[in-house]
Amino acid sequence: MVRFSDRANNIQPTGVRRMFDMAGDDAVQFGLGEPDFQPPEIAIKAFTRAMEDGKNKYTTTAGLPALRQKIAETWHHLSPSLDESNVCMTMSGTNALLDVFLALLNPGDEILLPEPYFPLYPTDAVICGGNPILYPCLFQNGFVPTIKDLENLVNENTVAILYNFPSNPTGGNVTSDQRDELVDFAQKNDLWIVTDEVYDRIVYDTEHVSFLGAGYDKVIMINSFSKTFAMTGWRIGYILSENDEAMGHITKMQYYVTACSNDAMQYAVLEAMENASDYPAQMCEEFKARRDLICDRLNAMPGVSCHVPTGAFYVFPKVEVPGMNSEEIAMALLKGGVLCSPGSAFGEAGEGHLRFAYTIGREDISRGMDRVENILANLRGD
Ligand SMILES: Cc1ncc(COP(=O)(O)O)c(C=O)c1O
């Protein structure tokens, strides 16, 4: 008899991945969120050089000290005393998330998670024995939670709240006043803040607003170089916290999850940080032009309304077609040659929306939007 864990039996592939697997080659791809750029050339060269120089071994669990120190310094404007001991390298944001949940959650503990959510959050919480409790981030509130919504969900079992700004899938972002209120809420209820800031370098018209350095010492940041340097396939990220005790436990978890990050790659990322620090800003210029294009096109379509995001590379418009839910609309678009993700793939609060990742060139965006316009007009009978 073959037998698998309840965990394995109960976990499903994400809706985003299911749609991606169904798409034909000629579909315009607004599906997966990964930059269509290559990593900085100097980082690729440094990676090769490091391998040739013999950097092909295990590193310490927390990673290369010079890289961790460099990362700590990039956050000195918010927290000047940070140093390498406050940083643990991981093999991606995905790896970082698991380490942090493993370090914080006991069976029965509740963690407040945003909905619509990055699909790994609730499942990772369950894998780690926790109980995910979803708080709404709604279109009408700019995809930022209200304190009242949060207060209704917190109880004696709640140990942590995860914030994700800029957000995947909504592109929602916080002002510093909103951030202060969200920090106050966590502090009043003695909750850990897990702040997923993997899009901290993909922001437009504004400075990134971090939860670090906001005057609360129970903050743990998850970050990644996937989006910052367009290296999704390299798999490298980090965890950063001012809280030494948290870093100790998290680093222990990292040891049991992957032992350490990739040796040579850490030299490549250090090179990118030192000598290609303006690379994300260059990508952002292009992303911003794409954002403007896709928002203009979507907002001109009957039945569609799209918030203009100030970060990440997703739009999450409300799309109304009478009698159809978001999955049915996404399937109809897929048949017509456009891959996007149904809002319901990110939780019930995403119903009524579609997610488009604008990680393709402007010509392709225009071609895709022509198709969306025609298909929606046909479905709506406009
Ligand atoms: C909000 C968010 N967090 C974390 C990740 C994980 O990124 P990675 O595992 O590539 O570092 C992603 C990737 O799409 C994301 O959108």
The ligand as an SDF file (V2000), in Angstrom:
LIG
                    3D

 16 16  0  0  0  0  0  0  0  0999 V2000
    5.6100   38.4150   -2.3050 C   0  0  0  0  0  0  0  0  0  0  0  0
    6.6400   37.4100   -2.6490 C   0  0  0  0  0  0  0  0  0  0  0  0
    7.3850   36.9020   -1.6700 N   0  0  0  0  0  0  0  0  0  0  0  0
    8.3440   35.9970   -1.9040 C   0  0  0  0  0  0  0  0  0  0  0  0
    8.5820   35.5460   -3.1840 C   0  0  0  0  0  0  0  0  0  0  0  0
    9.6440   34.5130   -3.3760 C   0  0  0  0  0  0  0  0  0  0  0  0
   10.6460   34.9220   -4.2070 O   0  0  0  0  0  0  0  0  0  0  0  0
   11.9400   34.0020   -4.4360 P   0  0  0  0  0  0  0  0  0  0  0  0
   11.6530   32.6890   -3.8520 O   0  0  0  0  0  0  0  0  0  0  0  0
   12.1260   33.9420   -5.9160 O   0  0  0  0  0  0  0  0  0  0  0  0
   13.0340   34.7160   -3.7620 O   0  0  0  0  0  0  0  0  0  0  0  0
    7.8220   36.0500   -4.2550 C   0  0  0  0  0  0  0  0  0  0  0  0
    8.0170   35.5550   -5.6220 C   0  0  0  0  0  0  0  0  0  0  0  0
    7.2590   35.7840   -6.5200 O   0  0  0  0  0  0  0  0  0  0  0  0
    6.8320   37.0050   -3.9740 C   0  0  0  0  0  0  0  0  0  0  0  0
    6.0710   37.5170   -4.9370 O   0  0  0  0  0  0  0  0  0  0  0  0
  1  2  1  0
  2  3  1  0
  2 15  2  0
  3  4  2  0
  4  5  1  0
  5  6  1  0
  5 12  2  0
  6  7  1  0
  7  8  1  0
  8  9  2  0
  8 10  1  0
  8 11  1  0
 12 13  1  0
 12 15  1  0
 13 14  2  0
 15 16  1  0
M  END
$$$$
